[in-house]
Amino acid sequence: MIKLEHVHKTFANKPAVTDVSFEVLPGTLLVLLGTSGSGKTTTLRMINRLIEPSSGQITVNGKLIQDQSAEDLRRGIGYVLQNNGLFPHYTVAENIAVVPRLLQWDEARIRERTVTLMKKLHLPPEEYSEVYPAQLSGGQQQRVGLARALAADPPVLLMDEPFGALDPVTRASVRKEFMALDELENKTIIMVTHDVQEAFEMGTRIGLMDEGRLQQTGAPEELLFAPANNFVANFFRDQRLSLELKTLTLNDIKPYLPPAAGSDNYQPHVLPGTTSCWDALEQTMHTEGVLSVDFRTEVFTMDSRSLMTALQVYKQTAANGSTTKSF
Ligand SMILES: Nc1ncnc2c1ncn2[C@@H]1O[C@H](COP(=O)(O)OP(=O)(O)OP(=O)(O)O)[C@@H](O)[C@H]1O
């Protein structure tokens, strides 16, 4: 668990982070999102004491960070950087083993852990254990960086633009592999990004920063449908429709479907209610606009127009402060 209470940081009298407070629980991933210079990296680096706060309190797993040495604190925190931060003169296996060696694990345990992580991150150990970072592609280097951060199974993971240096295709695949890791279960994770789609795909919660202040912290739907202020509302303007469609599932909009939405044009391929509205609309390309949806209590056949109408009603209801979904 990570808790920040009224944290401030000034560099030479210039505020970089102002009165930031939030809490991240185990099993959740908080994304710090914002424009360049909004204070995301400074906030992240104060948690592992790479930067000391000017004032305020930071607690990691119930302990104030200044009550332990920076080294002890960092051993319990996996840290992933945009440019992977691998040691160029260490092999892949040696890079992954850095923290377990510091913790004085025995060699057999280190080897077993390294092999397990390399397999999970699609780096066959027989092929890659003994090579050096410079011999790897950017995506492979970033996988090694992730394996290294996870090696000692730390309860906390801090990630600063972890996929930022990768091309869009590699980025999407490494991100997907990362999210599928069972290693992440119960970890407390904070990730910095300025990629809005990435934030919505990965964040359990999103903290949107501007000029050193947290403008809003909440579930992705909350920022989208119940923005705290104009800055938050405007921040998502360009991508609003795609974010809305990707964030909401058919279950979410079901209560808002028009009464005449049902039709007899039953489709052989039935979508579960957990399908995102985005994927459902994509599906209508192959079904002449008609969808059959399994809402558990009933199978409902609807068309793309009723889906869009329900989305509009959902938005109006959320704007008035009441949806069936609690944020
Ligand atoms: N070591 C430093 N010395 C002086 N000013 C700094 C230092 N580190 C950061 N700053 C300033 O603090 C502010 C916040 O920077 P920070 O790197 O936290 O922003 P960011 O949101 O992470 O931006 P980016 O996405 O570009 O990394 C900026 O105005 C930056 O210039």
The ligand as a Gaussian input file, in Angstrom:
#p B3LYP/6-31G(d) Opt

LIG

0 1
 N       15.950000      18.092000     -10.547000
 C       15.189000      19.120000     -10.882000
 N       15.610000      20.389000     -10.708000
 C       14.844000      21.457000     -11.017000
 N       13.597000      21.349000     -11.531000
 C       13.116000      20.113000     -11.744000
 C       13.874000      18.937000     -11.423000
 N       13.105000      17.834000     -11.725000
 C       11.943000      18.319000     -12.213000
 N       11.926000      19.665000     -12.222000
 C       10.806000      20.518000     -12.659000
 O        9.658000      20.093000     -11.980000
 C        8.511000      20.143000     -12.828000
 C        7.864000      18.764000     -12.881000
 O        8.729000      17.869000     -13.575000
 P        8.403000      16.314000     -13.754000
 O        9.580000      15.682000     -14.414000
 O        7.964000      15.764000     -12.446000
 O        7.164000      16.356000     -14.739000
 P        6.514000      15.165000     -15.591000
 O        5.045000      15.379000     -15.490000
 O        7.040000      13.869000     -15.150000
 O        7.009000      15.519000     -17.051000
 P        7.498000      14.538000     -18.252000
 O        6.278000      13.795000     -18.715000
 O        8.031000      15.491000     -19.273000
 O        8.554000      13.640000     -17.659000
 C        9.005000      20.643000     -14.170000
 O        8.770000      22.022000     -14.230000
 C       10.481000      20.359000     -14.141000
 O       11.197000      21.276000     -14.930000

